[in-house]
Amino acid sequence: MLRRSTLLLGTVVALVLSASAGATATPVGPLPPGQVTTISTTGSSLVAVVLPKGAQGRVWRQARPYDLHVLSQVSEANVGPNVVIVFKTVGRGSTKVVYGLTRGETRKAYASATFVVRVP
C-alpha cells in the first residue's frame, strides 16, 4: 500500500512539474508604437477584440498582464482573416489588454495593439 501511494505521489508531482514547465513562454519584449482602442462597457458584458492574422509565422501574443478583477478571457478563435479574442467583464475598473506580434515565441515584437477597457 505504501509503495502504491509513493508511486501515485511521484506521478502527480511529475505531472505538475511538467505542466508548469511547459506553460512558460518567452515574454514579449519592448513594443513598437501601435493602435490604441478604448472600449467602455457595463458589467457582465462580453468584449471582443479583433486582430489581423499574422503572416510569415508571426502570431499575436499577450504582451502584458491585464487586471483579472476587471476582465476574464472567454474564448479565442480564428475567424476569416482575423483572430478574435472574447472577454467577459467581471468587475468595475479599467485595464489595458496589450498584444505584440512576434515570430513564434520570441521576444521581438513587430507590431502592437492595445485595448483599454473601462467598466464603470
MOPAC internal coordinates of N, CA, C and O (Angstrom, degrees):
PM7 1SCF
backbone

  N    0.0000 0     0.00 0     0.00 0    0    0    0
  C    1.4515 1     0.00 0     0.00 0    1    0    0
  C    1.5236 1   110.25 1     0.00 0    2    1    0
  O    1.2310 1   119.64 1   137.61 1    3    2    1
  N    1.3281 1   118.30 1   -42.39 1    3    2    1
  C    1.4579 1   122.45 1  -179.85 1    5    3    2
  C    1.5200 1   110.15 1   -63.99 1    6    5    3
  O    1.2310 1   120.50 1   139.83 1    7    6    5
  N    1.3407 1   116.64 1   -40.17 1    7    6    5
  C    1.4592 1   120.33 1  -179.43 1    9    7    6
  C    1.5300 1   110.48 1   -63.99 1   10    9    7
  O    1.2310 1   119.71 1   138.88 1   11   10    9
  N    1.3276 1   118.15 1   -41.12 1   11   10    9
  C    1.4554 1   121.94 1   180.00 1   13   11   10
  C    1.5347 1   109.96 1   -65.55 1   14   13   11
  O    1.2310 1   119.64 1   138.78 1   15   14   13
  N    1.3301 1   118.28 1   -41.22 1   15   14   13
  C    1.4661 1   122.01 1   178.23 1   17   15   14
  C    1.5186 1   110.54 1   -64.01 1   18   17   15
  O    1.2310 1   119.91 1   139.34 1   19   18   17
  N    1.3308 1   117.79 1   -40.66 1   19   18   17
  C    1.4607 1   121.84 1   179.11 1   21   19   18
  C    1.5226 1   110.38 1   -65.85 1   22   21   19
  O    1.2310 1   120.43 1   138.08 1   23   22   21
  N    1.3156 1   116.78 1   -41.92 1   23   22   21
  C    1.4622 1   121.26 1   178.18 1   25   23   22
  C    1.5281 1   110.42 1   -63.70 1   26   25   23
  O    1.2310 1   120.06 1   136.01 1   27   26   25
  N    1.3250 1   117.49 1   -43.99 1   27   26   25
  C    1.4565 1   121.49 1   178.85 1   29   27   26
  C    1.5254 1   110.43 1   -63.12 1   30   29   27
  O    1.2310 1   119.76 1   135.40 1   31   30   29
  N    1.3144 1   118.07 1   -44.60 1   31   30   29
  C    1.4613 1   122.11 1   178.89 1   33   31   30
  C    1.5247 1   110.36 1   -61.90 1   34   33   31
  O    1.2310 1   119.84 1   137.43 1   35   34   33
  N    1.3173 1   117.91 1   -42.57 1   35   34   33
  C    1.4618 1   121.58 1   178.21 1   37   35   34
  C    1.5196 1   111.76 1   -62.57 1   38   37   35
  O    1.2310 1   120.28 1   139.55 1   39   38   37
  N    1.3111 1   117.07 1   -40.45 1   39   38   37
  C    1.4625 1   121.10 1   178.24 1   41   39   38
  C    1.5219 1   111.00 1   -64.59 1   42   41   39
  O    1.2310 1   120.26 1   136.02 1   43   42   41
  N    1.3229 1   117.11 1   -43.98 1   43   42   41
  C    1.4690 1   121.06 1   179.24 1   45   43   42
  C    1.5230 1   110.40 1   -62.50 1   46   45   43
  O    1.2310 1   119.87 1   135.13 1   47   46   45
  N    1.3166 1   117.86 1   -44.87 1   47   46   45
  C    1.4680 1   121.53 1   179.20 1   49   47   46
  C    1.5264 1   110.23 1   -61.69 1   50   49   47
  O    1.2310 1   119.71 1   135.97 1   51   50   49
  N    1.3155 1   118.16 1   -44.03 1   51   50   49
  C    1.4642 1   121.58 1   179.62 1   53   51   50
  C    1.5271 1   110.97 1   -62.18 1   54   53   51
  O    1.2310 1   120.00 1   138.28 1   55   54   53
  N    1.3284 1   117.60 1   -41.72 1   55   54   53
  C    1.4585 1   120.73 1   178.91 1   57   55   54
  C    1.5224 1   111.72 1   -65.12 1   58   57   55
  O    1.2310 1   120.46 1   137.10 1   59   58   57
  N    1.3254 1   116.74 1   -42.90 1   59   58   57
  C    1.4661 1   120.09 1   179.06 1   61   59   58
  C    1.5160 1   110.75 1   -63.48 1   62   61   59
  O    1.2310 1   119.87 1   135.83 1   63   62   61
  N    1.3228 1   117.86 1   -44.17 1   63   62   61
  C    1.4616 1   121.11 1  -179.50 1   65   63   62
  C    1.5239 1   111.23 1   -65.99 1   66   65   63
  O    1.2310 1   119.49 1   139.21 1   67   66   65
  N    1.3055 1   118.58 1   -40.79 1   67   66   65
  C    1.4646 1   120.32 1  -179.71 1   69   67   66
  C    1.5197 1   111.00 1   -70.02 1   70   69   67
  O    1.2310 1   119.54 1   144.73 1   71   70   69
  N    1.3269 1   118.48 1   -35.27 1   71   70   69
  C    1.4687 1   120.85 1   178.45 1   73   71   70
  C    1.5147 1   110.66 1   -68.17 1   74   73   71
  O    1.2310 1   119.82 1   138.35 1   75   74   73
  N    1.3243 1   117.95 1   -41.65 1   75   74   73
  C    1.4595 1   119.43 1  -179.12 1   77   75   74
  C    1.5221 1   111.04 1   -72.85 1   78   77   75
  O    1.2310 1   119.26 1   149.48 1   79   78   77
  N    1.3080 1   119.02 1   -30.52 1   79   78   77
  C    1.4608 1   121.23 1   178.00 1   81   79   78
  C    1.5176 1   110.88 1   -70.63 1   82   81   79
  O    1.2310 1   119.53 1   142.63 1   83   82   81
  N    1.3218 1   118.50 1   -37.37 1   83   82   81
  C    1.4521 1   121.86 1  -178.60 1   85   83   82
  C    1.5191 1   113.34 1   -79.16 1   86   85   83
  O    1.2310 1   119.60 1   164.49 1   87   86   85
  N    1.3221 1   118.37 1   -15.51 1   87   86   85
  C    1.4512 1   121.43 1  -175.72 1   89   87   86
  C    1.5266 1   112.26 1   -85.75 1   90   89   87
  O    1.2310 1   119.50 1   174.42 1   91   90   89
  N    1.3032 1   118.57 1    -5.58 1   91   90   89
  C    1.4483 1   121.08 1  -176.72 1   93   91   90
  C    1.5217 1   110.37 1   -94.51 1   94   93   91
  O    1.2310 1   120.99 1   -55.90 1   95   94   93
  N    1.3326 1   115.72 1   124.10 1   95   94   93
  C    1.4602 1   121.24 1   177.60 1   97   95   94
  C    1.5212 1   108.73 1  -112.28 1   98   97   95
  O    1.2310 1   120.60 1   -23.68 1   99   98   97
  N    1.3121 1   116.46 1   156.32 1   99   98   97
  C    1.4525 1   120.99 1   175.65 1  101   99   98
  C    1.5181 1   108.60 1   -60.74 1  102  101   99
  O    1.2310 1   119.36 1   -51.03 1  103  102  101
  N    1.3425 1   118.84 1   128.97 1  103  102  101
  C    1.4631 1   119.85 1   179.27 1  105  103  102
  C    1.5282 1   110.93 1   -64.76 1  106  105  103
  O    1.2310 1   121.21 1   -28.92 1  107  106  105
  N    1.3219 1   115.29 1   151.08 1  107  106  105
  C    1.4581 1   120.72 1   175.73 1  109  107  106
  C    1.5277 1   107.19 1   -75.75 1  110  109  107
  O    1.2310 1   120.64 1   -46.53 1  111  110  109
  N    1.3276 1   116.38 1   133.47 1  111  110  109
  C    1.4578 1   121.67 1  -178.09 1  113  111  110
  C    1.5177 1   112.41 1   -80.39 1  114  113  111
  O    1.2310 1   120.60 1    27.34 1  115  114  113
  N    1.3412 1   116.45 1  -152.66 1  115  114  113
  C    1.4647 1   120.69 1  -179.96 1  117  115  114
  C    1.5294 1   111.24 1   -57.42 1  118  117  115
  O    1.2310 1   121.15 1   -36.22 1  119  118  117
  N    1.3208 1   115.41 1   143.78 1  119  118  117
  C    1.4617 1   120.82 1  -177.02 1  121  119  118
  C    1.5310 1   110.98 1  -105.47 1  122  121  119
  O    1.2310 1   120.26 1   -42.38 1  123  122  121
  N    1.3242 1   117.11 1   137.62 1  123  122  121
  C    1.4593 1   119.00 1   172.51 1  125  123  122
  C    1.5300 1   108.60 1   -71.90 1  126  125  123
  O    1.2310 1   120.02 1   -20.80 1  127  126  125
  N    1.3419 1   117.57 1   159.20 1  127  126  125
  C    1.4683 1   118.36 1   176.45 1  129  127  126
  C    1.5253 1   109.78 1   -57.88 1  130  129  127
  O    1.2310 1   120.86 1   -36.74 1  131  130  129
  N    1.3240 1   115.96 1   143.26 1  131  130  129
  C    1.4551 1   119.90 1  -178.93 1  133  131  130
  C    1.5011 1   111.17 1  -149.58 1  134  133  131
  O    1.2310 1   121.16 1     2.45 1  135  134  133
  N    1.3053 1   115.39 1  -177.55 1  135  134  133
  C    1.4591 1   122.45 1  -178.90 1  137  135  134
  C    1.5238 1   110.44 1   -67.58 1  138  137  135
  O    1.2310 1   120.95 1   -41.43 1  139  138  137
  N    1.3458 1   115.79 1   138.57 1  139  138  137
  C    1.4604 1   122.02 1   174.49 1  141  139  138
  C    1.5202 1   107.55 1  -120.30 1  142  141  139
  O    1.2310 1   120.72 1   -56.21 1  143  142  141
  N    1.3241 1   116.24 1   123.79 1  143  142  141
  C    1.4586 1   122.62 1  -179.58 1  145  143  142
  C    1.5156 1   108.54 1  -117.94 1  146  145  143
  O    1.2310 1   120.28 1   -49.13 1  147  146  145
  N    1.3398 1   117.06 1   130.87 1  147  146  145
  C    1.4568 1   121.24 1   178.11 1  149  147  146
  C    1.5202 1   109.23 1  -104.51 1  150  149  147
  O    1.2310 1   121.19 1   -48.47 1  151  150  149
  N    1.3374 1   115.32 1   131.53 1  151  150  149
  C    1.4636 1   122.16 1  -178.90 1  153  151  150
  C    1.5222 1   107.73 1  -123.86 1  154  153  151
  O    1.2310 1   120.37 1   -55.54 1  155  154  153
  N    1.3381 1   116.90 1   124.46 1  155  154  153
  C    1.4632 1   121.54 1   174.30 1  157  155  154
  C    1.5142 1   107.85 1  -111.42 1  158  157  155
  O    1.2310 1   120.74 1   -47.65 1  159  158  157
  N    1.3222 1   116.20 1   132.35 1  159  158  157
  C    1.4651 1   120.12 1  -177.31 1  161  159  158
  C    1.5194 1   109.21 1  -147.89 1  162  161  159
  O    1.2310 1   120.42 1     0.69 1  163  162  161
  N    1.3060 1   116.81 1  -179.31 1  163  162  161
  C    1.4564 1   121.90 1   179.17 1  165  163  162
  C    1.5280 1   109.73 1  -105.53 1  166  165  163
  O    1.2310 1   120.82 1    -6.74 1  167  166  165
  N    1.3223 1   116.04 1   173.26 1  167  166  165
  C    1.4544 1   120.88 1   179.39 1  169  167  166
  C    1.5149 1   112.60 1   -64.62 1  170  169  167
  O    1.2310 1   120.29 1   -27.60 1  171  170  169
  N    1.3102 1   117.05 1   152.40 1  171  170  169
  C    1.4715 1   124.97 1   180.00 1  173  171  170
  C    1.5289 1   112.59 1    56.75 1  174  173  171
  O    1.2310 1   120.47 1  -142.79 1  175  174  173
  N    1.3182 1   116.71 1    37.21 1  175  174  173
  C    1.4610 1   121.76 1   177.53 1  177  175  174
  C    1.5179 1   109.78 1  -105.61 1  178  177  175
  O    1.2310 1   121.08 1   -20.00 1  179  178  177
  N    1.3210 1   115.55 1   160.00 1  179  178  177
  C    1.4534 1   121.02 1   171.61 1  181  179  178
  C    1.5205 1   108.25 1   -98.77 1  182  181  179
  O    1.2310 1   120.88 1   -42.75 1  183  182  181
  N    1.3269 1   115.93 1   137.25 1  183  182  181
  C    1.4570 1   122.61 1   179.35 1  185  183  182
  C    1.5220 1   106.97 1  -126.04 1  186  185  183
  O    1.2310 1   120.70 1   -53.87 1  187  186  185
  N    1.3319 1   116.27 1   126.13 1  187  186  185
  C    1.4654 1   120.29 1   178.58 1  189  187  186
  C    1.5196 1   109.20 1  -112.00 1  190  189  187
  O    1.2310 1   121.00 1   -45.79 1  191  190  189
  N    1.3206 1   115.70 1   134.21 1  191  190  189
  C    1.4623 1   120.75 1   173.00 1  193  191  190
  C    1.5250 1   106.94 1  -113.31 1  194  193  191
  O    1.2310 1   121.29 1   -37.45 1  195  194  193
  N    1.3314 1   115.13 1   142.55 1  195  194  193
  C    1.4602 1   120.96 1  -174.74 1  197  195  194
  C    1.5165 1   109.27 1  -122.73 1  198  197  195
  O    1.2310 1   121.16 1   -50.11 1  199  198  197
  N    1.3247 1   115.40 1   129.89 1  199  198  197
  C    1.4648 1   122.31 1   178.41 1  201  199  198
  C    1.5223 1   108.50 1  -127.08 1  202  201  199
  O    1.2310 1   120.04 1   -37.96 1  203  202  201
  N    1.3407 1   117.53 1   142.04 1  203  202  201
  C    1.4674 1   118.59 1   176.85 1  205  203  202
  C    1.5225 1   109.78 1   -69.87 1  206  205  203
  O    1.2310 1   120.18 1   -37.57 1  207  206  205
  N    1.3288 1   117.26 1   142.43 1  207  206  205
  C    1.4676 1   120.20 1   177.63 1  209  207  206
  C    1.5163 1   109.16 1   -59.08 1  210  209  207
  O    1.2310 1   121.10 1   -38.98 1  211  210  209
  N    1.3189 1   115.51 1   141.02 1  211  210  209
  C    1.4570 1   120.03 1   176.25 1  213  211  210
  C    1.5177 1   111.10 1   -75.41 1  214  213  211
  O    1.2310 1   121.08 1   -26.98 1  215  214  213
  N    1.3278 1   115.55 1   153.02 1  215  214  213
  C    1.4657 1   121.15 1   177.74 1  217  215  214
  C    1.5207 1   108.97 1  -111.18 1  218  217  215
  O    1.2310 1   119.82 1   -16.39 1  219  218  217
  N    1.3008 1   117.95 1   163.61 1  219  218  217
  C    1.4679 1   124.16 1   174.69 1  221  219  218
  C    1.5302 1   112.55 1    56.84 1  222  221  219
  O    1.2310 1   120.70 1  -137.13 1  223  222  221
  N    1.3361 1   116.26 1    42.87 1  223  222  221
  C    1.4603 1   120.77 1   176.48 1  225  223  222
  C    1.5209 1   114.61 1    78.71 1  226  225  223
  O    1.2310 1   120.08 1  -169.02 1  227  226  225
  N    1.3123 1   117.45 1    10.98 1  227  226  225
  C    1.4685 1   120.49 1   179.71 1  229  227  226
  C    1.5266 1   109.88 1   -90.86 1  230  229  227
  O    1.2310 1   121.61 1   -37.74 1  231  230  229
  N    1.3271 1   114.53 1   142.26 1  231  230  229
  C    1.4662 1   121.35 1  -178.34 1  233  231  230
  C    1.5263 1   109.98 1  -134.11 1  234  233  231
  O    1.2310 1   120.79 1   -30.77 1  235  234  233
  N    1.3226 1   116.09 1   149.23 1  235  234  233
  C    1.4614 1   121.07 1   174.32 1  237  235  234
  C    1.5216 1   108.38 1   -82.53 1  238  237  235
  O    1.2310 1   120.90 1   -51.10 1  239  238  237
  N    1.3280 1   115.88 1   128.90 1  239  238  237
  C    1.4664 1   121.03 1   178.32 1  241  239  238
  C    1.5169 1   109.38 1  -127.27 1  242  241  239
  O    1.2310 1   120.84 1   -34.59 1  243  242  241
  N    1.3114 1   116.01 1   145.41 1  243  242  241
  C    1.4604 1   119.70 1   174.98 1  245  243  242
  C    1.5214 1   106.87 1   -63.27 1  246  245  243
  O    1.2310 1   120.83 1   -58.44 1  247  246  245
  N    1.3311 1   116.01 1   121.56 1  247  246  245
  C    1.4554 1   120.32 1  -173.00 1  249  247  246
  C    1.5243 1   113.43 1   -95.18 1  250  249  247
  O    1.2310 1   120.34 1   153.34 1  251  250  249
  N    1.3177 1   116.95 1   -26.66 1  251  250  249
  C    1.4618 1   121.12 1  -178.08 1  253  251  250
  C    1.5211 1   108.51 1  -140.13 1  254  253  251
  O    1.2310 1   120.25 1   -28.54 1  255  254  253
  N    1.3457 1   117.13 1   151.46 1  255  254  253
  C    1.4670 1   118.92 1   178.29 1  257  255  254
  C    1.5325 1   110.66 1   -69.83 1  258  257  255
  O    1.2310 1   120.76 1   -28.69 1  259  258  257
  N    1.3220 1   116.15 1   151.31 1  259  258  257
  C    1.4620 1   121.23 1   174.46 1  261  259  258
  C    1.5201 1   108.42 1  -119.04 1  262  261  259
  O    1.2310 1   120.63 1   -13.09 1  263  262  261
  N    1.3330 1   116.40 1   166.91 1  263  262  261
  C    1.4586 1   121.89 1  -175.70 1  265  263  262
  C    1.5274 1   110.48 1   -76.24 1  266  265  263
  O    1.2310 1   120.82 1   -69.03 1  267  266  265
  N    1.3212 1   116.04 1   110.97 1  267  266  265
  C    1.4657 1   122.19 1  -179.31 1  269  267  266
  C    1.5293 1   112.30 1   -71.58 1  270  269  267
  O    1.2310 1   120.16 1   169.98 1  271  270  269
  N    1.3355 1   117.31 1   -10.02 1  271  270  269
  C    1.4637 1   120.53 1   175.58 1  273  271  270
  C    1.5272 1   110.67 1   -82.53 1  274  273  271
  O    1.2310 1   120.34 1   169.41 1  275  274  273
  N    1.3367 1   116.96 1   -10.59 1  275  274  273
  C    1.4624 1   122.12 1   179.73 1  277  275  274
  C    1.5308 1   110.89 1  -107.56 1  278  277  275
  O    1.2310 1   120.02 1   136.33 1  279  278  277
  N    1.3280 1   117.57 1   -43.67 1  279  278  277
  C    1.4662 1   122.47 1  -175.91 1  281  279  278
  C    1.5201 1   112.01 1  -129.49 1  282  281  279
  O    1.2310 1   121.49 1   -28.41 1  283  282  281
  N    1.3230 1   114.75 1   151.59 1  283  282  281
  C    1.4588 1   122.31 1   172.59 1  285  283  282
  C    1.5275 1   107.15 1  -135.89 1  286  285  283
  O    1.2310 1   120.06 1   -51.18 1  287  286  285
  N    1.3409 1   117.49 1   128.82 1  287  286  285
  C    1.4628 1   119.57 1   179.86 1  289  287  286
  C    1.5203 1   109.45 1   -72.25 1  290  289  287
  O    1.2310 1   121.32 1   -46.66 1  291  290  289
  N    1.3469 1   115.08 1   133.34 1  291  290  289
  C    1.4563 1   121.78 1  -178.49 1  293  291  290
  C    1.5193 1   110.75 1  -101.70 1  294  293  291
  O    1.2310 1   120.28 1   134.24 1  295  294  293
  N    1.3433 1   117.07 1   -45.76 1  295  294  293
  C    1.4540 1   119.54 1  -178.02 1  297  295  294
  C    1.5208 1   111.12 1  -159.85 1  298  297  295
  O    1.2310 1   121.72 1   -11.39 1  299  298  297
  N    1.3191 1   114.31 1   168.61 1  299  298  297
  C    1.4581 1   122.45 1   176.54 1  301  299  298
  C    1.5206 1   106.53 1  -147.04 1  302  301  299
  O    1.2310 1   120.97 1   -43.55 1  303  302  301
  N    1.3535 1   115.76 1   136.45 1  303  302  301
  C    1.4641 1   118.55 1  -178.28 1  305  303  302
  C    1.5220 1   110.38 1  -152.65 1  306  305  303
  O    1.2310 1   121.23 1   -28.67 1  307  306  305
  N    1.3268 1   115.25 1   151.33 1  307  306  305
  C    1.4599 1   121.34 1   170.04 1  309  307  306
  C    1.5203 1   106.45 1   -85.69 1  310  309  307
  O    1.2310 1   120.83 1   -58.01 1  311  310  309
  N    1.3201 1   116.03 1   121.99 1  311  310  309
  C    1.4599 1   121.70 1  -179.47 1  313  311  310
  C    1.5247 1   107.39 1  -126.25 1  314  313  311
  O    1.2310 1   120.79 1   -75.81 1  315  314  313
  N    1.3189 1   116.10 1   104.19 1  315  314  313
  C    1.4680 1   119.30 1  -176.32 1  317  315  314
  C    1.5200 1   110.04 1    58.95 1  318  317  315
  O    1.2310 1   120.17 1    49.90 1  319  318  317
  N    1.3321 1   117.27 1  -130.10 1  319  318  317
  C    1.4696 1   120.26 1  -178.43 1  321  319  318
  C    1.5281 1   113.28 1   -86.93 1  322  321  319
  O    1.2310 1   119.88 1  -164.73 1  323  322  321
  N    1.3353 1   117.84 1    15.27 1  323  322  321
  C    1.4640 1   121.70 1  -174.71 1  325  323  322
  C    1.5232 1   112.76 1  -126.88 1  326  325  323
  O    1.2310 1   122.00 1   -18.30 1  327  326  325
  N    1.3326 1   113.79 1   161.70 1  327  326  325
  C    1.4566 1   122.58 1   169.44 1  329  327  326
  C    1.5264 1   105.30 1  -109.30 1  330  329  327
  O    1.2310 1   120.22 1   -54.42 1  331  330  329
  N    1.3352 1   117.18 1   125.58 1  331  330  329
  C    1.4585 1   121.64 1  -178.85 1  333  331  330
  C    1.5283 1   108.14 1  -114.80 1  334  333  331
  O    1.2310 1   120.97 1   -55.20 1  335  334  333
  N    1.3339 1   115.74 1   124.80 1  335  334  333
  C    1.4616 1   121.66 1   178.07 1  337  335  334
  C    1.5205 1   107.14 1  -114.98 1  338  337  335
  O    1.2310 1   120.23 1   -52.97 1  339  338  337
  N    1.3249 1   117.16 1   127.03 1  339  338  337
  C    1.4629 1   121.89 1  -177.03 1  341  339  338
  C    1.5285 1   108.79 1  -110.55 1  342  341  339
  O    1.2310 1   121.47 1   -47.68 1  343  342  341
  N    1.3346 1   114.78 1   132.32 1  343  342  341
  C    1.4632 1   122.81 1   177.62 1  345  343  342
  C    1.5243 1   108.70 1  -119.62 1  346  345  343
  O    1.2310 1   120.92 1   -23.05 1  347  346  345
  N    1.3273 1   115.85 1   156.95 1  347  346  345
  C    1.4619 1   122.00 1   171.65 1  349  347  346
  C    1.5193 1   107.20 1  -116.26 1  350  349  347
  O    1.2310 1   120.85 1   -44.36 1  351  350  349
  N    1.3314 1   115.97 1   135.64 1  351  350  349
  C    1.4569 1   118.42 1   175.76 1  353  351  350
  C    1.5258 1   107.95 1   -76.44 1  354  353  351
  O    1.2310 1   121.08 1   -46.64 1  355  354  353
  N    1.3266 1   115.54 1   133.36 1  355  354  353
  C    1.4637 1   119.92 1  -176.84 1  357  355  354
  C    1.5220 1   112.39 1  -121.11 1  358  357  355
  O    1.2310 1   120.36 1   175.84 1  359  358  357
  N    1.3284 1   116.91 1    -4.16 1  359  358  357
  C    1.4540 1   119.90 1   179.58 1  361  359  358
  C    1.5180 1   110.53 1  -169.82 1  362  361  359
  O    1.2310 1   121.22 1    -6.87 1  363  362  361
  N    1.3083 1   115.27 1   173.13 1  363  362  361
  C    1.4608 1   121.03 1   179.31 1  365  363  362
  C    1.5212 1   110.06 1   -81.37 1  366  365  363
  O    1.2310 1   121.87 1   -25.53 1  367  366  365
  N    1.3342 1   114.02 1   154.47 1  367  366  365
  C    1.4530 1   118.93 1   176.03 1  369  367  366
  C    1.5123 1   111.16 1   135.90 1  370  369  367
  O    1.2310 1   121.74 1    13.60 1  371  370  369
  N    1.3087 1   114.27 1  -166.40 1  371  370  369
  C    1.4603 1   121.48 1  -179.78 1  373  371  370
  C    1.5169 1   107.74 1  -137.28 1  374  373  371
  O    1.2310 1   120.66 1   -38.15 1  375  374  373
  N    1.3163 1   116.35 1   141.85 1  375  374  373
  C    1.4631 1   120.66 1   177.74 1  377  375  374
  C    1.5145 1   109.70 1  -150.26 1  378  377  375
  O    1.2310 1   120.88 1   -23.17 1  379  378  377
  N    1.3062 1   115.92 1   156.83 1  379  378  377
  C    1.4605 1   122.04 1   176.22 1  381  379  378
  C    1.5203 1   108.90 1  -107.64 1  382  381  379
  O    1.2310 1   121.26 1   -47.69 1  383  382  381
  N    1.3276 1   115.19 1   132.31 1  383  382  381
  C    1.4607 1   121.14 1   173.39 1  385  383  382
  C    1.5267 1   104.97 1  -109.20 1  386  385  383
  O    1.2310 1   120.85 1   -64.55 1  387  386  385
  N    1.3346 1   115.99 1   115.45 1  387  386  385
  C    1.4641 1   121.51 1  -171.13 1  389  387  386
  C    1.5294 1   109.69 1  -118.17 1  390  389  387
  O    1.2310 1   121.24 1   -49.24 1  391  390  389
  N    1.3430 1   115.23 1   130.76 1  391  390  389
  C    1.4627 1   121.47 1   178.66 1  393  391  390
  C    1.5216 1   109.75 1  -121.06 1  394  393  391
  O    1.2310 1   121.21 1   -34.13 1  395  394  393
  N    1.3247 1   115.28 1   145.87 1  395  394  393
  C    1.4514 1   122.10 1   173.26 1  397  395  394
  C    1.5194 1   109.17 1  -122.23 1  398  397  395
  O    1.2310 1   120.73 1   -37.98 1  399  398  397
  N    1.3214 1   116.21 1   142.02 1  399  398  397
  C    1.4629 1   121.46 1   178.38 1  401  399  398
  C    1.5258 1   107.53 1   -94.27 1  402  401  399
  O    1.2310 1   120.58 1   -68.24 1  403  402  401
  N    1.3250 1   116.49 1   111.76 1  403  402  401
  C    1.4628 1   121.69 1  -176.38 1  405  403  402
  C    1.5267 1   110.19 1  -121.52 1  406  405  403
  O    1.2310 1   121.33 1   -15.17 1  407  406  405
  N    1.3162 1   115.07 1   164.83 1  407  406  405
  C    1.4717 1   119.89 1   173.38 1  409  407  406
  C    1.5246 1   105.78 1   -90.97 1  410  409  407
  O    1.2310 1   121.01 1   -79.30 1  411  410  409
  N    1.3226 1   115.67 1   100.70 1  411  410  409
  C    1.4654 1   120.49 1  -176.79 1  413  411  410
  C    1.5188 1   110.97 1    64.16 1  414  413  411
  O    1.2310 1   120.66 1    39.05 1  415  414  413
  N    1.3217 1   116.34 1  -140.95 1  415  414  413
  C    1.4668 1   122.22 1  -176.10 1  417  415  414
  C    1.5300 1   112.32 1   -95.02 1  418  417  415
  O    1.2310 1   119.98 1  -142.12 1  419  418  417
  N    1.3234 1   117.64 1    37.88 1  419  418  417
  C    1.4625 1   121.04 1  -179.61 1  421  419  418
  C    1.5181 1   110.69 1   -93.88 1  422  421  419
  O    1.2310 1   120.68 1   -12.21 1  423  422  421
  N    1.3363 1   116.31 1   167.79 1  423  422  421
  C    1.4597 1   122.17 1  -178.64 1  425  423  422
  C    1.5306 1   113.45 1   -77.87 1  426  425  423
  O    1.2310 1   120.37 1   144.93 1  427  426  425
  N    1.3299 1   116.90 1   -35.07 1  427  426  425
  C    1.4639 1   120.51 1  -172.70 1  429  427  426
  C    1.5218 1   111.27 1   -66.78 1  430  429  427
  O    1.2310 1   121.20 1   -54.03 1  431  430  429
  N    1.3536 1   115.32 1   125.97 1  431  430  429
  C    1.4546 1   121.64 1   177.24 1  433  431  430
  C    1.5222 1   109.39 1  -103.47 1  434  433  431
  O    1.2310 1   120.78 1   -49.00 1  435  434  433
  N    1.3217 1   116.11 1   131.00 1  435  434  433
  C    1.4590 1   122.19 1   179.98 1  437  435  434
  C    1.5291 1   111.54 1   -93.90 1  438  437  435
  O    1.2310 1   120.26 1   159.04 1  439  438  437
  N    1.3093 1   117.11 1   -20.96 1  439  438  437
  C    1.4713 1   123.07 1   178.64 1  441  439  438
  C    1.5158 1   107.88 1  -155.79 1  442  441  439
  O    1.2310 1   120.97 1   -15.05 1  443  442  441
  N    1.3264 1   115.75 1   164.95 1  443  442  441
  C    1.4599 1   119.63 1   176.60 1  445  443  442
  C    1.5178 1   110.02 1  -142.67 1  446  445  443
  O    1.2310 1   121.02 1   -21.21 1  447  446  445
  N    1.3130 1   115.65 1   158.79 1  447  446  445
  C    1.4604 1   122.65 1   175.30 1  449  447  446
  C    1.5241 1   106.88 1  -146.01 1  450  449  447
  O    1.2310 1   121.12 1   -47.37 1  451  450  449
  N    1.3353 1   115.47 1   132.63 1  451  450  449
  C    1.4566 1   121.30 1  -178.99 1  453  451  450
  C    1.5199 1   109.12 1  -122.99 1  454  453  451
  O    1.2310 1   120.87 1   -46.05 1  455  454  453
  N    1.3198 1   115.94 1   133.95 1  455  454  453
  C    1.4592 1   122.35 1   177.06 1  457  455  454
  C    1.5165 1   107.09 1  -120.00 1  458  457  455
  O    1.2310 1   120.59 1   -63.40 1  459  458  457
  N    1.3315 1   116.48 1   116.60 1  459  458  457
  C    1.4599 1   121.85 1   176.90 1  461  459  458
  C    1.5269 1   106.38 1   -94.78 1  462  461  459
  O    1.2310 1   120.65 1   -62.34 1  463  462  461
  N    1.3276 1   116.37 1   117.66 1  463  462  461
  C    1.4668 1   120.85 1  -177.93 1  465  463  462
  C    1.5249 1   108.13 1  -110.02 1  466  465  463
  O    1.2310 1   121.62 1   -54.77 1  467  466  465
  N    1.3372 1   114.51 1   125.23 1  467  466  465
  C    1.4744 1   121.13 1   179.71 1  469  467  466
  C    1.5215 1   109.49 1  -116.98 1  470  469  467
  O    1.2310 1   121.31 1   -51.85 1  471  470  469
  N    1.3264 1   115.10 1   128.15 1  471  470  469
  C    1.4647 1   121.66 1   177.90 1  473  471  470
  C    1.5169 1   106.74 1  -123.83 1  474  473  471
  O    1.2310 1   120.04 1   -74.83 1  475  474  473
  N    1.3602 1   117.53 1   105.17 1  475  474  473
  C    1.4835 1   120.19 1  -177.52 1  477  475  474
  C    1.5195 1   112.50 1   -70.86 1  478  477  475
  O    1.2310 1   120.10 1   180.00 1  479  478  477

